[in-house]
Each structure stands twice: as C-alpha cells, then as structure tokens.
Amino acid sequence: MDPIRAAASTPPVSTAPITPIRPVGETVRDEAPASRVLDPAVTVAVSPESTEAKPSEPDRRAYIRDAESQSLVFRVTDPQTGDVVMQIPDEVILKARAYAREAAPFLGERVAKTA
C-alpha cells in the first residue's frame, strides 16, 4: 500500500490575463425608452353586490389519531358532504408509516442472517 502523500498545491484560478469580450467604457445607449401610460396594477370592486356569500357552516377541523399508523392527523372536512377537504399528513404517508411499523422487527427480536 502506498503511503499517503500531500496533494500538489495549485492556484485555484488561472494566472493568464483576462480579456473582456466587450470593452468596459464603450457602453452606448441608443435612446431612452419612450414613456408610456401603464394600466393600474390592481383593481378593487367595493360594492355590496360584488361580495361573495360566506358558507353558512364553516369547515370542521379536528385532530384525530390514525389507528393503523398511530399518528396524529389534522383533518378539515366539509360539514354538508362529509368529504375530507384537507388532511395533514397525506393518506399515502399514513399508509407508508403503517407499513414501516409492521415491517420493522420488534425490540429484542433477532433476525437470522444467512448467506
């Protein structure tokens, strides 16, 4: 085995002079851009007819414990239909956690290693 030797020290940059592509002092502007009138960035309608009706019942929000993955889940449901509007963590992550929990060996359990 070869002994460890020091790496050759080389400068990190080139020592050759750098020639600019365009000379620095020769920036020429043809003429100033013509001024133009811009439309307003935002328009706001503040009339009573333009307001949206708020839902009669707010969404139901709750923390629940998922039985399979044994994880705490934040869930927002629609009160009229009962559909889940948003859930954190996602259903896919909960299934992956449950699978990982079932696949992991128990504490104290030995796994036989065979070749």
C-alpha angles and dihedrals in degrees: 000000000000118000118250111264132191118264117249110260112230127170112261093228136046118267093210115108115260118234115204118232092223122025111254098227097051102076106141126186117202098210139321115277113262113259113244134185113252126209117244112276096226134021121200125197110204101178122124091239093059097058116103120235113251117230114264093232123036120229116277113246123192144158113230135175115239107225098209099047096026089225131139111247130195110212132183115197133186107245095213100049102019091228119148108249097182135000130186118225100029122245091251091057091049091052091048091051091050091049092049091049092052094044096049116094117246119255109273093020115125123216117216112232115208128174 
